[in-house]
Amino acid sequence: MNEMSNSIFNNIRVILLDRDGVINEEPGPILSPEQFVMIPKSAAAVARLNARGWRCFVITNQAAFARGDLSESVFQTITEKMRVELEKSAAHIDGQYYCPHHPDWENGHRRTVAKACACRKPGTLLLEQASAEHGFSAEETVFIGDSTSDFAAAAKWGACSIGVRTGHAGRDGKASTEPDYWQADLWEAVEFLLENSS
């Protein structure tokens, strides 16, 4: 989409956020709370979404589970750190959906035959699940992500997407999908949304 269309953002009620590379730095898989470091102004950006009355859900691939590098308890500690960091800026996430699978790995072992799942982005199962559980549609949603799998999932589901230049910045090479819009980071993406919605 090259032309700005205000009507796209006027129906928005929900913002879906990828986590790693959008909310927090992404040096690689986040395997401990110590590795979870917020991107500057990302918490303040989420606070602005909250203040606008838009609901925010994290949709994240966490293949470290399948590789055997991450346990549920450690993942929950990382999630708690995110909650605390967001709270410092009076921000909150309304829910989090994650895919623990990887086509080539299961329970720390490499699969002999690759097995795809529907919830790993660019699959849309997590988006559909959030939508069903919280009563919103793709037309009311913007997905903010840093990787082509985020943009592809949004496009497949029918939601608008904004790519950010943090994290993978769309250079992960997994798909050829471009987002509908590009912004520098989450703060700029939120600024862009607020400026172009009524």
QUIQUI-V390878 format. One record per residue. N is the residue number from 0. RES is the residue in one letter. SS is DSSP state (H for helix, E for strand, - for the rest). PSI is psi as a letter, one per 30 degrees, with the letter a starting at -180 (* if undefined). Layout:
n:res:ss:psi
N:RES:SS:PSI
N:RES:SS:PSI
//
This chain:
n:res:ss:psi
0:M:-:j
1:N:-:e
2:E:-:k
3:M:-:k
4:S:-:j
5:N:H:e
6:S:H:f
7:I:H:e
8:F:H:f
9:N:H:f
10:N:-:g
11:I:-:k
12:R:-:f
13:V:E:k
14:I:E:k
15:L:E:k
16:L:E:k
17:D:-:l
18:R:-:d
19:D:E:k
20:G:-:f
21:V:-:e
22:I:-:e
23:N:E:l
24:E:-:l
25:E:-:i
26:P:-:f
27:G:-:a
28:P:-:k
29:I:-:j
30:L:-:f
31:S:-:l
32:P:H:e
33:E:H:e
34:Q:H:f
35:F:-:j
36:V:-:k
37:M:E:k
38:I:-:k
39:P:-:k
40:K:-:g
41:S:H:e
42:A:H:e
43:A:H:e
44:A:H:e
45:V:H:e
46:A:H:e
47:R:H:e
48:L:H:e
49:N:H:e
50:A:H:e
51:R:H:f
52:G:-:g
53:W:-:k
54:R:E:k
55:C:E:k
56:F:E:k
57:V:E:k
58:I:E:j
59:T:E:k
60:N:E:k
61:Q:-:i
62:A:-:f
63:A:H:f
64:F:H:e
65:A:H:e
66:R:H:f
67:G:-:g
68:D:-:f
69:L:-:k
70:S:-:l
71:E:H:e
72:S:H:e
73:V:H:e
74:F:H:e
75:Q:H:e
76:T:H:e
77:I:H:e
78:T:H:e
79:E:H:e
80:K:H:e
81:M:H:e
82:R:H:e
83:V:H:e
84:E:H:e
85:L:H:e
86:E:H:e
87:K:-:f
88:S:-:g
89:A:-:h
90:A:-:l
91:H:-:l
92:I:-:k
93:D:-:f
94:G:E:l
95:Q:E:k
96:Y:E:k
97:Y:E:k
98:C:E:k
99:P:-:g
100:H:-:l
101:H:E:k
102:P:-:f
103:D:-:f
104:W:E:k
105:E:E:k
106:N:-:h
107:G:-:g
108:H:E:k
109:R:E:k
110:R:-:k
111:T:-:e
112:V:-:k
113:A:-:k
114:K:-:j
115:A:-:l
116:C:-:l
117:A:-:f
118:C:-:f
119:R:-:k
120:K:-:k
121:P:-:g
122:G:-:l
123:T:-:g
124:L:H:e
125:L:H:e
126:L:H:e
127:E:H:e
128:Q:H:e
129:A:H:e
130:S:H:e
131:A:H:e
132:E:H:f
133:H:H:g
134:G:-:h
135:F:-:l
136:S:-:l
137:A:H:e
138:E:H:f
139:E:H:g
140:T:E:k
141:V:E:k
142:F:E:k
143:I:E:j
144:G:E:l
145:D:-:f
146:S:-:l
147:T:H:f
148:S:H:e
149:D:H:e
150:F:H:e
151:A:H:e
152:A:H:e
153:A:H:e
154:A:H:e
155:K:H:e
156:W:H:f
157:G:-:g
158:A:-:l
159:C:E:k
160:S:E:k
161:I:E:k
162:G:E:k
163:V:E:l
164:R:-:g
165:T:-:l
166:G:-:b
167:H:-:f
168:A:-:h
169:G:-:g
170:R:-:g
171:D:-:f
172:G:-:g
173:K:-:f
174:A:-:l
175:S:-:g
176:T:-:k
177:E:-:l
178:P:-:l
179:D:-:e
180:Y:E:l
181:W:E:k
182:Q:E:l
183:A:-:e
184:D:-:a
185:L:H:e
186:W:H:e
187:E:H:e
188:A:H:e
189:V:H:e
190:E:H:e
191:F:H:e
192:L:H:e
193:L:H:e
194:E:H:f
195:N:-:g
196:S:-:l
197:S:-:*
//
